[in-house]
Amino acid sequence: MPKMKASLSQQFNPNLSRVQPTPIRVFDNQASQIPGIVKLTLGEPDFNVPEVAKQAAIESIKDNDSHYSAGSGTPALREAISNYLKKHYDLDYDATTEIAVTIGATEAIYAALFAIIKPGDQVLIPTPTFPLYEAVVNLLGGEAINLDTSNNNFVLSPEALQTALDQHENVKAIVLNYPSNPTGVTYSADQLKALADVLADTNLIVIADEIYSELIYGGQHTSIAKFLPGQTIVLNGASKSGAMTGYRIGFMAAPAELMKRLGMVHSIMITSPSDPAMAAAVPIFDSEAGHQATLDMKAAYEKRRDFLVAALHDLGFGVATPNGAFYVFAKLPAKYGTDDEAFATKLAQEGKVTVIPGSYFGDGGEGYLRMSYATSMDNLKLAVDRIKNMLNN
Ligand SMILES: Cc1ncc(COP(=O)(O)O)c(C=O)c1O
């Protein structure tokens, strides 16, 4: 195997030293080596891809749908996404000029931040949150400003937003993720409106990561784009709602003038997404069968959430019922202190259950554990029994 020439180590983009492999994966990989471990770590659906989507992908392959596609995605998928945004969230985005299909929401996050951030620019990021945003900001030479929301039920208040704006001069964007990974908390329409009222007086671009928008329990998802269409980039995709993380289909929606810039980054970076994957996503966004498959998965998640929240409560964890996504963010019982990493390590090694330490999700996550219920009810029951055993010993 070739070894890299030693003197090349000085040749790289220095911003690379500002990012590390995500500790979530590192922790999960280590814990996964423990024989018989039950994993509550997965950030992806445990369901199979709905039949209607599989068939669409098969048809696409049979039809020799195998050429470079339009850079912003097939017209059929962009049309489906446009219909979906209108039908589900009452958002108006033109399929030709205001929507681009990306390689998962991940690429959309990168393209959006790349189009906005130059070295030294600041980005507001309410935390705890998905660590990718900060990693991308760092890679671009920007500065991520964590806004700890743990004292406000994991929701950014308009007052805290205003304070952050008063304190920082170079803020170009804010990233909002709701329903949230890792807390499962989402924002009500009123809460979003209150933030929008503050942001309307600024030139900040709002990056709204709504990848879990279909997984809301007992309520309606509202997009901040409803209140702030002129300065919002909506990010979403089929990964969670269609249980198709491996197909890598996401999208961005924004006003045409904004989309032009995003599209530039996107087309230079990826040319176009894969045809069969795009074909598979069409019925997820815009068919009865696809929608029903999402609703069925949501019903299963909701039952698991109710079981896990009640069980954790009985075990002394502080846990408010999350109303979206598939995560519970549980506060350690007081007698265990706030060292979430130590507790999660002990739980993996002795209890044979793996969860993700809350501190991996940024300021405000210390003393919490993220547990994913994107796993079977049997696994959840086993995990709860094992946690109980460990706490009792
Ligand atoms: C909040 C959030 N945004 C984006 C992503 C990435 O989505 P995708 O798999 O579509 O790239 C994830 C994945 O876990 C996520 O939790």
PDBQT file of the ligand as one rigid body, heavy atoms in Angstrom, charges set to zero:
ROOT
HETATM    1  C1  LIG A 401     -31.116  17.195  11.513  1.00  0.00    +0.000 C 
HETATM    2  C2  LIG A 401     -30.560  16.407  10.394  1.00  0.00    +0.000 A 
HETATM    3  N1  LIG A 401     -30.329  17.009   9.216  1.00  0.00    +0.000 NA
HETATM    4  C3  LIG A 401     -29.823  16.338   8.180  1.00  0.00    +0.000 A 
HETATM    5  C4  LIG A 401     -29.509  14.996   8.275  1.00  0.00    +0.000 A 
HETATM    6  C5  LIG A 401     -28.930  14.307   7.093  1.00  0.00    +0.000 C 
HETATM    7  O1  LIG A 401     -29.932  13.838   6.248  1.00  0.00    +0.000 OA
HETATM    8  P1  LIG A 401     -29.594  13.050   4.908  1.00  0.00    +0.000 P 
HETATM    9  O2  LIG A 401     -29.402  11.618   5.277  1.00  0.00    +0.000 OA
HETATM   10  O3  LIG A 401     -30.782  13.254   4.045  1.00  0.00    +0.000 OA
HETATM   11  O4  LIG A 401     -28.362  13.630   4.328  1.00  0.00    +0.000 OA
HETATM   12  C6  LIG A 401     -29.726  14.320   9.480  1.00  0.00    +0.000 A 
HETATM   13  C7  LIG A 401     -29.376  12.899   9.614  1.00  0.00    +0.000 C 
HETATM   14  O5  LIG A 401     -29.381  12.308  10.665  1.00  0.00    +0.000 OA
HETATM   15  C8  LIG A 401     -30.274  15.039  10.559  1.00  0.00    +0.000 A 
HETATM   16  O6  LIG A 401     -30.507  14.454  11.744  1.00  0.00    +0.000 OA
ENDROOT
TORSDOF 0
